Each structure stands twice: as structure tokens, then as C-alpha cells.
Amino acid sequence: EENRNVLIGMLTGLGITIMAVSNGKEALEKIRESMPDLVLMDLRMPVMDGFTALSEIRADPSTAALPVLAISASTFHQDENYVKSKGFDGFIRKPVIIHELLSQLCRFLKYTSTPEIEPSINPVKTSAGSLTSQEFKELVDKLVSEVEPLVATALKKQSIQIARQLLSLAVPVALEYNWDPFTDWVKSLQTAVDSFDITLLGKELREFGNLLANARGVADNKHGKPN
């Protein structure tokens, strides 16, 4: 289930209709019912494994030509040629890397490339000391009320699309207050999104908790409270 949710998070917002099932038998039923354009099939599943499900797909004239990509973390099935010899159209290794997944999908699904305007942040470096006590309180309030909820959602779903929404919100805050740690965090997050790096994205999203704790500590000091 966790692996399926990660894949769904990666594909959410790309204009793809996604259907998820938990085993090969359910996959066959859903395929015959909905006739999808592409199938991502894990090789090891309960009830019916990916190899058996694929043989059923290929044996049915109505689904024989359906593109099916194998997904596996098993060392026994790391040989892509072996998997293809069993009838799969491609092989994706777990943990799934977003750019590898998209590259495989582009082989089989129609798509339109559109230019995207990504937020850019190049503010002048500013220390916390240049912000007034009230300004730093406002920054902390925005981090808690606006940024933190989207960070939690992006981390849970491992979604590049949600991370883009987070950037759209975080960049103006960073430009307005120019606090070095937050500015640097936003830049690192932007790098992760631009490169479709899910590993770096997760690292930066988890780092937000430390960043917020740091901001609260500075805010308390500015108000004369013990850290």
C-alpha cells in the first residue's frame, strides 16, 4: 500500500487517471473493466503475482497488446532482459525514481510538453538581526499557518506537484522576510523539484521541522524569552 501511495503521489497532477489495486487478480479484473492505456505491475504480490497476471493479459486477445511495465525491488529480477523476456514492455526498479518513471511513461502515453514558469528566488542575504521582533513573529506565524500544512501534505504523499504548490507559497515569504535559513531551505527545495529528486525532496521536507524550531527559538530570544 505504501509503495502504491508513493507512485500515486508522483503521478498526481500530471493529468493521468490512476487506478490502484492490491494484487494481480484484482488487476486483471480492473483491466478488463476499464481497459487502461498502461499498467504498472509489481512482480511480487499476494493472490496472483505479476508474472501470472501478465500471462493472463497476453492470453486475452483484447488485452494482448496492452503495455505493461514491471516494478520490482527483488534482486532476482534485477536483470531487465530477463523481465522483458517474460513479456513485459519495460522494467522500473524500486525505490522508484521519478525521472525514470516519467521516461518510461512517455514511451507509451500521449503527452504534451508545456513550458512551466517555476518560482525563482535570489534575495539579498539577510540575518535575523535585521528583522524586528514583530517582523520575526509574523514570519513564524506564516511558517506555522501557511507553510507547515503543505510541508506535511507533500511529505506524506511524496508529491512533486504539491511541492510546487509549496514553493509558490514559500518563495514570496522568503523574499519578504529574507531570513537566511529559510531562504536556503527554499532554494534547496526548488532544486529538488526542478530535478524531480524525490530523495532530496523528502530530506528537505523533513528538515522543515528543525527550521521551524530554530525560527521559534530566535523569535523567543527577540521577545526576551528563554530559548
PyRosetta script that sets phi, psi and omega in degrees:
from pyrosetta import init, pose_from_sequence

init()
pose = pose_from_sequence("EENRNVLIGMLTGLGITIMAVSNGKEALEKIRESMPDLVLMDLRMPVMDGFTALSEIRADPSTAALPVLAISASTFHQDENYVKSKGFDGFIRKPVIIHELLSQLCRFLKYTSTPEIEPSINPVKTSAGSLTSQEFKELVDKLVSEVEPLVATALKKQSIQIARQLLSLAVPVALEYNWDPFTDWVKSLQTAVDSFDITLLGKELREFGNLLANARGVADNKHGKPN")
pose.set_psi(1, -42.1)
pose.set_omega(1, -179.8)
pose.set_phi(2, -62.2)
pose.set_psi(2, -42.6)
pose.set_omega(2, 178.9)
pose.set_phi(3, -63.8)
pose.set_psi(3, -39.9)
pose.set_omega(3, 178.3)
pose.set_phi(4, -63.6)
pose.set_psi(4, -41.7)
pose.set_omega(4, -179.6)
pose.set_phi(5, -64.3)
pose.set_psi(5, -36.5)
pose.set_omega(5, 177.4)
pose.set_phi(6, -63.4)
pose.set_psi(6, -45.6)
pose.set_omega(6, 178.8)
pose.set_phi(7, -62.4)
pose.set_psi(7, -43.3)
pose.set_omega(7, 178.4)
pose.set_phi(8, -60.5)
pose.set_psi(8, -42.1)
pose.set_omega(8, 178.4)
pose.set_phi(9, -61.9)
pose.set_psi(9, -40.0)
pose.set_omega(9, 179.3)
pose.set_phi(10, -64.0)
pose.set_psi(10, -35.0)
pose.set_omega(10, -173.1)
pose.set_phi(11, -95.1)
pose.set_psi(11, -12.0)
pose.set_omega(11, -179.7)
pose.set_phi(12, -64.1)
pose.set_psi(12, 135.5)
pose.set_omega(12, 178.2)
pose.set_phi(13, 89.6)
pose.set_psi(13, 1.4)
pose.set_omega(13, -179.1)
pose.set_phi(14, -100.4)
pose.set_psi(14, 8.7)
pose.set_omega(14, 178.5)
pose.set_phi(15, 81.0)
pose.set_psi(15, 19.4)
pose.set_omega(15, -178.7)
pose.set_phi(16, -105.1)
pose.set_psi(16, 131.5)
pose.set_omega(16, 172.5)
pose.set_phi(17, -83.5)
pose.set_psi(17, 122.5)
pose.set_omega(17, -172.3)
pose.set_phi(18, -112.8)
pose.set_psi(18, 132.7)
pose.set_omega(18, 173.8)
pose.set_phi(19, -123.7)
pose.set_psi(19, 130.5)
pose.set_omega(19, -176.4)
pose.set_phi(20, -121.6)
pose.set_psi(20, 138.3)
pose.set_omega(20, 176.1)
pose.set_phi(21, -134.2)
pose.set_psi(21, 171.5)
pose.set_omega(21, -170.2)
pose.set_phi(22, -107.6)
pose.set_psi(22, -6.7)
pose.set_omega(22, 178.8)
pose.set_phi(23, -158.2)
pose.set_psi(23, 171.6)
pose.set_omega(23, -175.6)
pose.set_phi(24, -64.1)
pose.set_psi(24, -36.2)
pose.set_omega(24, 179.6)
pose.set_phi(25, -64.4)
pose.set_psi(25, -44.7)
pose.set_omega(25, 177.6)
pose.set_phi(26, -64.6)
pose.set_psi(26, -35.1)
pose.set_omega(26, 179.0)
pose.set_phi(27, -61.6)
pose.set_psi(27, -45.1)
pose.set_omega(27, 179.2)
pose.set_phi(28, -60.1)
pose.set_psi(28, -43.2)
pose.set_omega(28, 179.7)
pose.set_phi(29, -62.8)
pose.set_psi(29, -43.8)
pose.set_omega(29, -178.4)
pose.set_phi(30, -68.7)
pose.set_psi(30, -38.6)
pose.set_omega(30, 179.4)
pose.set_phi(31, -62.8)
pose.set_psi(31, -46.7)
pose.set_omega(31, -178.8)
pose.set_phi(32, -67.8)
pose.set_psi(32, -29.5)
pose.set_omega(32, 180.0)
pose.set_phi(33, -78.2)
pose.set_psi(33, -40.7)
pose.set_omega(33, -169.8)
pose.set_phi(34, -110.6)
pose.set_psi(34, -18.5)
pose.set_omega(34, -179.0)
pose.set_phi(35, 49.0)
pose.set_psi(35, 68.5)
pose.set_omega(35, -178.9)
pose.set_phi(36, -70.9)
pose.set_psi(36, 169.4)
pose.set_omega(36, 178.7)
pose.set_phi(37, -84.6)
pose.set_psi(37, -20.3)
pose.set_omega(37, -175.9)
pose.set_phi(38, -159.2)
pose.set_psi(38, 147.2)
pose.set_omega(38, 178.5)
pose.set_phi(39, -124.6)
pose.set_psi(39, 132.8)
pose.set_omega(39, 169.7)
pose.set_phi(40, -103.0)
pose.set_psi(40, 113.9)
pose.set_omega(40, -170.7)
pose.set_phi(41, -117.7)
pose.set_psi(41, 115.8)
pose.set_omega(41, 173.4)
pose.set_phi(42, -68.5)
pose.set_psi(42, 144.4)
pose.set_omega(42, -178.1)
pose.set_phi(43, -80.1)
pose.set_psi(43, -32.3)
pose.set_omega(43, -177.8)
pose.set_phi(44, -111.4)
pose.set_psi(44, 111.1)
pose.set_omega(44, -178.6)
pose.set_phi(45, -143.0)
pose.set_psi(45, 156.8)
pose.set_omega(45, 173.8)
pose.set_phi(46, -72.6)
pose.set_psi(46, 166.1)
pose.set_omega(46, 176.5)
pose.set_phi(47, 68.9)
pose.set_psi(47, -59.8)
pose.set_omega(47, 178.4)
pose.set_phi(48, -147.4)
pose.set_psi(48, 125.9)
pose.set_omega(48, -177.5)
pose.set_phi(49, -81.0)
pose.set_psi(49, 174.6)
pose.set_omega(49, -175.0)
pose.set_phi(50, -66.1)
pose.set_psi(50, -36.0)
pose.set_omega(50, -179.9)
pose.set_phi(51, -65.9)
pose.set_psi(51, -43.4)
pose.set_omega(51, 178.8)
pose.set_phi(52, -65.8)
pose.set_psi(52, -43.1)
pose.set_omega(52, 178.9)
pose.set_phi(53, -61.3)
pose.set_psi(53, -41.0)
pose.set_omega(53, 179.9)
pose.set_phi(54, -63.9)
pose.set_psi(54, -40.3)
pose.set_omega(54, 179.3)
pose.set_phi(55, -61.5)
pose.set_psi(55, -36.1)
pose.set_omega(55, 176.8)
pose.set_phi(56, -67.6)
pose.set_psi(56, -40.0)
pose.set_omega(56, 179.2)
pose.set_phi(57, -63.2)
pose.set_psi(57, -45.9)
pose.set_omega(57, -178.1)
pose.set_phi(58, -70.3)
pose.set_psi(58, -26.0)
pose.set_omega(58, -179.4)
pose.set_phi(59, -78.3)
pose.set_psi(59, -17.6)
pose.set_omega(59, -179.2)
pose.set_phi(60, -93.7)
pose.set_psi(60, 117.8)
pose.set_omega(60, -177.8)
pose.set_phi(61, -56.0)
pose.set_psi(61, -29.9)
pose.set_omega(61, -177.1)
pose.set_phi(62, -75.0)
pose.set_psi(62, -18.6)
pose.set_omega(62, -178.3)
pose.set_phi(63, -124.4)
pose.set_psi(63, 3.1)
pose.set_omega(63, -173.0)
pose.set_phi(64, -58.1)
pose.set_psi(64, -33.9)
pose.set_omega(64, -177.0)
pose.set_phi(65, -93.8)
pose.set_psi(65, 5.7)
pose.set_omega(65, -177.3)
pose.set_phi(66, -66.0)
pose.set_psi(66, 127.5)
pose.set_omega(66, 176.5)
pose.set_phi(67, -66.6)
pose.set_psi(67, 128.9)
pose.set_omega(67, 179.4)
pose.set_phi(68, -130.6)
pose.set_psi(68, 122.6)
pose.set_omega(68, 178.8)
pose.set_phi(69, -103.8)
pose.set_psi(69, 129.8)
pose.set_omega(69, 178.5)
pose.set_phi(70, -82.1)
pose.set_psi(70, 142.0)
pose.set_omega(70, 175.1)
pose.set_phi(71, -126.4)
pose.set_psi(71, 129.2)
pose.set_omega(71, -178.9)
pose.set_phi(72, -160.6)
pose.set_psi(72, 148.7)
pose.set_omega(72, 172.3)
pose.set_phi(73, -110.4)
pose.set_psi(73, -1.1)
pose.set_omega(73, -177.1)
pose.set_phi(74, -69.4)
pose.set_psi(74, 130.4)
pose.set_omega(74, 179.8)
pose.set_phi(75, -64.8)
pose.set_psi(75, -27.6)
pose.set_omega(75, -179.4)
pose.set_phi(76, -65.1)
pose.set_psi(76, -28.4)
pose.set_omega(76, -176.5)
pose.set_phi(77, -108.3)
pose.set_psi(77, 22.7)
pose.set_omega(77, -179.4)
pose.set_phi(78, -70.7)
pose.set_psi(78, -22.1)
pose.set_omega(78, -178.6)
pose.set_phi(79, -73.6)
pose.set_psi(79, 109.2)
pose.set_omega(79, -176.9)
pose.set_phi(80, -62.5)
pose.set_psi(80, -37.0)
pose.set_omega(80, -180.0)
pose.set_phi(81, -63.1)
pose.set_psi(81, -38.1)
pose.set_omega(81, 178.2)
pose.set_phi(82, -62.3)
pose.set_psi(82, -45.6)
pose.set_omega(82, -179.2)
pose.set_phi(83, -63.2)
pose.set_psi(83, -43.7)
pose.set_omega(83, 179.8)
pose.set_phi(84, -65.3)
pose.set_psi(84, -32.0)
pose.set_omega(84, 179.5)
pose.set_phi(85, -66.2)
pose.set_psi(85, -19.3)
pose.set_omega(85, 178.0)
pose.set_phi(86, -87.6)
pose.set_psi(86, -1.4)
pose.set_omega(86, 174.5)
pose.set_phi(87, 111.0)
pose.set_psi(87, -1.1)
pose.set_omega(87, 177.0)
pose.set_phi(88, -76.4)
pose.set_psi(88, 150.5)
pose.set_omega(88, -178.1)
pose.set_phi(89, -89.3)
pose.set_psi(89, -10.9)
pose.set_omega(89, 179.7)
pose.set_phi(90, -174.0)
pose.set_psi(90, 172.6)
pose.set_omega(90, -175.3)
pose.set_phi(91, -139.6)
pose.set_psi(91, 128.4)
pose.set_omega(91, 178.7)
pose.set_phi(92, -121.0)
pose.set_psi(92, 125.2)
pose.set_omega(92, -179.1)
pose.set_phi(93, -85.5)
pose.set_psi(93, 145.1)
pose.set_omega(93, 171.2)
pose.set_phi(94, -97.2)
pose.set_psi(94, 142.9)
pose.set_omega(94, -0.7)
pose.set_phi(95, -68.1)
pose.set_psi(95, 139.4)
pose.set_omega(95, -174.4)
pose.set_phi(96, -71.7)
pose.set_psi(96, 133.0)
pose.set_omega(96, 174.9)
pose.set_phi(97, -98.5)
pose.set_psi(97, 129.1)
pose.set_omega(97, -170.3)
pose.set_phi(98, -57.8)
pose.set_psi(98, -42.3)
pose.set_omega(98, -176.6)
pose.set_phi(99, -70.9)
pose.set_psi(99, -29.0)
pose.set_omega(99, 175.7)
pose.set_phi(100, -70.0)
pose.set_psi(100, -40.6)
pose.set_omega(100, 177.5)
pose.set_phi(101, -62.2)
pose.set_psi(101, -48.3)
pose.set_omega(101, -179.1)
pose.set_phi(102, -63.7)
pose.set_psi(102, -37.2)
pose.set_omega(102, 178.1)
pose.set_phi(103, -61.3)
pose.set_psi(103, -41.9)
pose.set_omega(103, 178.6)
pose.set_phi(104, -68.0)
pose.set_psi(104, -42.0)
pose.set_omega(104, -179.0)
pose.set_phi(105, -63.2)
pose.set_psi(105, -36.6)
pose.set_omega(105, -179.1)
pose.set_phi(106, -65.9)
pose.set_psi(106, -18.5)
pose.set_omega(106, 177.7)
pose.set_phi(107, -70.9)
pose.set_psi(107, -26.5)
pose.set_omega(107, -170.3)
pose.set_phi(108, -121.9)
pose.set_psi(108, -21.1)
pose.set_omega(108, -176.4)
pose.set_phi(109, -107.4)
pose.set_psi(109, 139.9)
pose.set_omega(109, 174.3)
pose.set_phi(110, -68.4)
pose.set_psi(110, 139.9)
pose.set_omega(110, -179.1)
pose.set_phi(111, -150.7)
pose.set_psi(111, 161.2)
pose.set_omega(111, 177.6)
pose.set_phi(112, -123.2)
pose.set_psi(112, 127.2)
pose.set_omega(112, 177.2)
pose.set_phi(113, -87.5)
pose.set_psi(113, 123.4)
pose.set_omega(113, 178.3)
pose.set_phi(114, -125.4)
pose.set_psi(114, 138.9)
pose.set_omega(114, 179.4)
pose.set_phi(115, -67.0)
pose.set_psi(115, 136.9)
pose.set_omega(115, 178.2)
pose.set_phi(116, -113.9)
pose.set_psi(116, 137.2)
pose.set_omega(116, 176.4)
pose.set_phi(117, -95.5)
pose.set_psi(117, 104.5)
pose.set_omega(117, -179.5)
pose.set_phi(118, -85.6)
pose.set_psi(118, 144.9)
pose.set_omega(118, 176.1)
pose.set_phi(119, -62.1)
pose.set_psi(119, 141.8)
pose.set_omega(119, 179.6)
pose.set_phi(120, -123.7)
pose.set_psi(120, 138.8)
pose.set_omega(120, -177.4)
pose.set_phi(121, -130.8)
pose.set_psi(121, 117.1)
pose.set_omega(121, 176.1)
pose.set_phi(122, -139.9)
pose.set_psi(122, 56.8)
pose.set_omega(122, -177.2)
pose.set_phi(123, -75.5)
pose.set_psi(123, 162.1)
pose.set_omega(123, 173.5)
pose.set_phi(124, -72.1)
pose.set_psi(124, 135.1)
pose.set_omega(124, -179.5)
pose.set_phi(125, -60.2)
pose.set_psi(125, 134.9)
pose.set_omega(125, -179.9)
pose.set_phi(126, -138.4)
pose.set_psi(126, 137.9)
pose.set_omega(126, 178.8)
pose.set_phi(127, -89.9)
pose.set_psi(127, 164.2)
pose.set_omega(127, 179.3)
pose.set_phi(128, -62.4)
pose.set_psi(128, -26.4)
pose.set_omega(128, -177.7)
pose.set_phi(129, -66.2)
pose.set_psi(129, -21.5)
pose.set_omega(129, -179.2)
pose.set_phi(130, -83.2)
pose.set_psi(130, -9.7)
pose.set_omega(130, 177.0)
pose.set_phi(131, -93.1)
pose.set_psi(131, 140.1)
pose.set_omega(131, 176.4)
pose.set_phi(132, -72.6)
pose.set_psi(132, 166.1)
pose.set_omega(132, 178.2)
pose.set_phi(133, -56.9)
pose.set_psi(133, -42.9)
pose.set_omega(133, -179.6)
pose.set_phi(134, -67.1)
pose.set_psi(134, -40.2)
pose.set_omega(134, 179.8)
pose.set_phi(135, -64.6)
pose.set_psi(135, -39.5)
pose.set_omega(135, -179.6)
pose.set_phi(136, -70.3)
pose.set_psi(136, -34.7)
pose.set_omega(136, 175.3)
pose.set_phi(137, -62.6)
pose.set_psi(137, -41.6)
pose.set_omega(137, 178.1)
pose.set_phi(138, -62.2)
pose.set_psi(138, -40.6)
pose.set_omega(138, 178.7)
pose.set_phi(139, -61.2)
pose.set_psi(139, -48.0)
pose.set_omega(139, 179.9)
pose.set_phi(140, -61.0)
pose.set_psi(140, -41.9)
pose.set_omega(140, 179.1)
pose.set_phi(141, -59.6)
pose.set_psi(141, -41.7)
pose.set_omega(141, -179.9)
pose.set_phi(142, -69.3)
pose.set_psi(142, -37.4)
pose.set_omega(142, 177.6)
pose.set_phi(143, -62.2)
pose.set_psi(143, -40.3)
pose.set_omega(143, -177.5)
pose.set_phi(144, -75.0)
pose.set_psi(144, -46.9)
pose.set_omega(144, -171.9)
pose.set_phi(145, -84.2)
pose.set_psi(145, -30.6)
pose.set_omega(145, -174.0)
pose.set_phi(146, -109.2)
pose.set_psi(146, -47.3)
pose.set_omega(146, -172.8)
pose.set_phi(147, -81.6)
pose.set_psi(147, -47.6)
pose.set_omega(147, -173.5)
pose.set_phi(148, -56.9)
pose.set_psi(148, -43.1)
pose.set_omega(148, 179.9)
pose.set_phi(149, -60.9)
pose.set_psi(149, -40.1)
pose.set_omega(149, 178.8)
pose.set_phi(150, -70.9)
pose.set_psi(150, -34.0)
pose.set_omega(150, 175.4)
pose.set_phi(151, -59.8)
pose.set_psi(151, -45.9)
pose.set_omega(151, -178.9)
pose.set_phi(152, -62.3)
pose.set_psi(152, -41.9)
pose.set_omega(152, -179.8)
pose.set_phi(153, -67.4)
pose.set_psi(153, -45.1)
pose.set_omega(153, 179.6)
pose.set_phi(154, -62.5)
pose.set_psi(154, -38.4)
pose.set_omega(154, -179.7)
pose.set_phi(155, -68.7)
pose.set_psi(155, -40.8)
pose.set_omega(155, -179.2)
pose.set_phi(156, -65.5)
pose.set_psi(156, -41.9)
pose.set_omega(156, -174.9)
pose.set_phi(157, -95.5)
pose.set_psi(157, -8.0)
pose.set_omega(157, -178.2)
pose.set_phi(158, 49.8)
pose.set_psi(158, 48.0)
pose.set_omega(158, -171.6)
pose.set_phi(159, -107.1)
pose.set_psi(159, 123.1)
pose.set_omega(159, 174.3)
pose.set_phi(160, -65.2)
pose.set_psi(160, -37.8)
pose.set_omega(160, -178.8)
pose.set_phi(161, -62.1)
pose.set_psi(161, -44.8)
pose.set_omega(161, 178.7)
pose.set_phi(162, -67.9)
pose.set_psi(162, -35.7)
pose.set_omega(162, 176.9)
pose.set_phi(163, -63.0)
pose.set_psi(163, -33.7)
pose.set_omega(163, 175.6)
pose.set_phi(164, -64.5)
pose.set_psi(164, -41.6)
pose.set_omega(164, 176.8)
pose.set_phi(165, -62.3)
pose.set_psi(165, -40.6)
pose.set_omega(165, 178.0)
pose.set_phi(166, -60.9)
pose.set_psi(166, -43.9)
pose.set_omega(166, 178.3)
pose.set_phi(167, -61.3)
pose.set_psi(167, -43.0)
pose.set_omega(167, -179.8)
pose.set_phi(168, -59.1)
pose.set_psi(168, -29.9)
pose.set_omega(168, 178.6)
pose.set_phi(169, -86.2)
pose.set_psi(169, -39.5)
pose.set_omega(169, -172.6)
pose.set_phi(170, -76.5)
pose.set_psi(170, -34.4)
pose.set_omega(170, -177.5)
pose.set_phi(171, -58.6)
pose.set_psi(171, -49.5)
pose.set_omega(171, 178.5)
pose.set_phi(172, -60.1)
pose.set_psi(172, -35.6)
pose.set_omega(172, 178.1)
pose.set_phi(173, -64.9)
pose.set_psi(173, -43.6)
pose.set_omega(173, 179.5)
pose.set_phi(174, -64.3)
pose.set_psi(174, -39.7)
pose.set_omega(174, 179.4)
pose.set_phi(175, -68.1)
pose.set_psi(175, -34.0)
pose.set_omega(175, -177.5)
pose.set_phi(176, -72.5)
pose.set_psi(176, -40.0)
pose.set_omega(176, -172.3)
pose.set_phi(177, -105.9)
pose.set_psi(177, -22.6)
pose.set_omega(177, 174.8)
pose.set_phi(178, 50.2)
pose.set_psi(178, 46.8)
pose.set_omega(178, 173.7)
pose.set_phi(179, -91.1)
pose.set_psi(179, 120.6)
pose.set_omega(179, -170.0)
pose.set_phi(180, -47.9)
pose.set_psi(180, -52.9)
pose.set_omega(180, -176.4)
pose.set_phi(181, -59.3)
pose.set_psi(181, -40.0)
pose.set_omega(181, -179.7)
pose.set_phi(182, -71.9)
pose.set_psi(182, -39.8)
pose.set_omega(182, 177.4)
pose.set_phi(183, -59.9)
pose.set_psi(183, -45.2)
pose.set_omega(183, 179.8)
pose.set_phi(184, -64.4)
pose.set_psi(184, -38.3)
pose.set_omega(184, 178.8)
pose.set_phi(185, -64.1)
pose.set_psi(185, -42.7)
pose.set_omega(185, 179.7)
pose.set_phi(186, -63.3)
pose.set_psi(186, -40.3)
pose.set_omega(186, 178.1)
pose.set_phi(187, -62.4)
pose.set_psi(187, -42.6)
pose.set_omega(187, 179.2)
pose.set_phi(188, -65.9)
pose.set_psi(188, -39.8)
pose.set_omega(188, 176.9)
pose.set_phi(189, -62.3)
pose.set_psi(189, -41.4)
pose.set_omega(189, 179.2)
pose.set_phi(190, -63.2)
pose.set_psi(190, -38.8)
pose.set_omega(190, 176.6)
pose.set_phi(191, -61.2)
pose.set_psi(191, -43.4)
pose.set_omega(191, 179.6)
pose.set_phi(192, -62.3)
pose.set_psi(192, -42.2)
pose.set_omega(192, -179.4)
pose.set_phi(193, -68.8)
pose.set_psi(193, -44.8)
pose.set_omega(193, -178.5)
pose.set_phi(194, -62.4)
pose.set_psi(194, -33.2)
pose.set_omega(194, -177.1)
pose.set_phi(195, -96.9)
pose.set_psi(195, 3.7)
pose.set_omega(195, -177.2)
pose.set_phi(196, 53.5)
pose.set_psi(196, 38.6)
pose.set_omega(196, -177.2)
pose.set_phi(197, -93.7)
pose.set_psi(197, 97.1)
pose.set_omega(197, -176.5)
pose.set_phi(198, -66.2)
pose.set_psi(198, -35.4)
pose.set_omega(198, 179.6)
pose.set_phi(199, -64.2)
pose.set_psi(199, -48.4)
pose.set_omega(199, 177.7)
pose.set_phi(200, -64.8)
pose.set_psi(200, -38.3)
pose.set_omega(200, 178.6)
pose.set_phi(201, -58.8)
pose.set_psi(201, -48.3)
pose.set_omega(201, 179.1)
pose.set_phi(202, -60.8)
pose.set_psi(202, -41.1)
pose.set_omega(202, 179.7)
pose.set_phi(203, -60.9)
pose.set_psi(203, -46.5)
pose.set_omega(203, -178.0)
pose.set_phi(204, -69.3)
pose.set_psi(204, -37.5)
pose.set_omega(204, 178.4)
pose.set_phi(205, -64.9)
pose.set_psi(205, -40.5)
pose.set_omega(205, 178.1)
pose.set_phi(206, -68.2)
pose.set_psi(206, -28.7)
pose.set_omega(206, -179.2)
pose.set_phi(207, -70.4)
pose.set_psi(207, -18.2)
pose.set_omega(207, -177.1)
pose.set_phi(208, -59.9)
pose.set_psi(208, -34.4)
pose.set_omega(208, 179.6)
pose.set_phi(209, -59.7)
pose.set_psi(209, -43.3)
pose.set_omega(209, 177.7)
pose.set_phi(210, -66.3)
pose.set_psi(210, -39.0)
pose.set_omega(210, 179.1)
pose.set_phi(211, -61.6)
pose.set_psi(211, -43.8)
pose.set_omega(211, -179.3)
pose.set_phi(212, -66.9)
pose.set_psi(212, -40.1)
pose.set_omega(212, 177.2)
pose.set_phi(213, -61.7)
pose.set_psi(213, -40.0)
pose.set_omega(213, 177.3)
pose.set_phi(214, -62.0)
pose.set_psi(214, -45.1)
pose.set_omega(214, -179.6)
pose.set_phi(215, -62.7)
pose.set_psi(215, -41.1)
pose.set_omega(215, 179.2)
pose.set_phi(216, -65.0)
pose.set_psi(216, -38.8)
pose.set_omega(216, 178.5)
pose.set_phi(217, -63.3)
pose.set_psi(217, -42.1)
pose.set_omega(217, 178.0)
pose.set_phi(218, -65.6)
pose.set_psi(218, -41.1)
pose.set_omega(218, -180.0)
pose.set_phi(219, -62.3)
pose.set_psi(219, -42.0)
pose.set_omega(219, 178.7)
pose.set_phi(220, -63.2)
pose.set_psi(220, -41.7)
pose.set_omega(220, 179.6)
pose.set_phi(221, -63.9)
pose.set_psi(221, -37.9)
pose.set_omega(221, -179.7)
pose.set_phi(222, -68.2)
pose.set_psi(222, -26.4)
pose.set_omega(222, 178.8)
pose.set_phi(223, -93.8)
pose.set_psi(223, 7.0)
pose.set_omega(223, 177.7)
pose.set_phi(224, 78.3)
pose.set_psi(224, 19.4)
pose.set_omega(224, 179.7)
pose.set_phi(225, -97.3)
pose.set_psi(225, 153.8)
pose.set_omega(225, 177.4)
pose.set_phi(226, -67.1)
pose.set_psi(226, 145.3)
pose.set_omega(226, -178.0)
pose.set_phi(227, -74.4)
pose.dump_pdb("model.pdb")
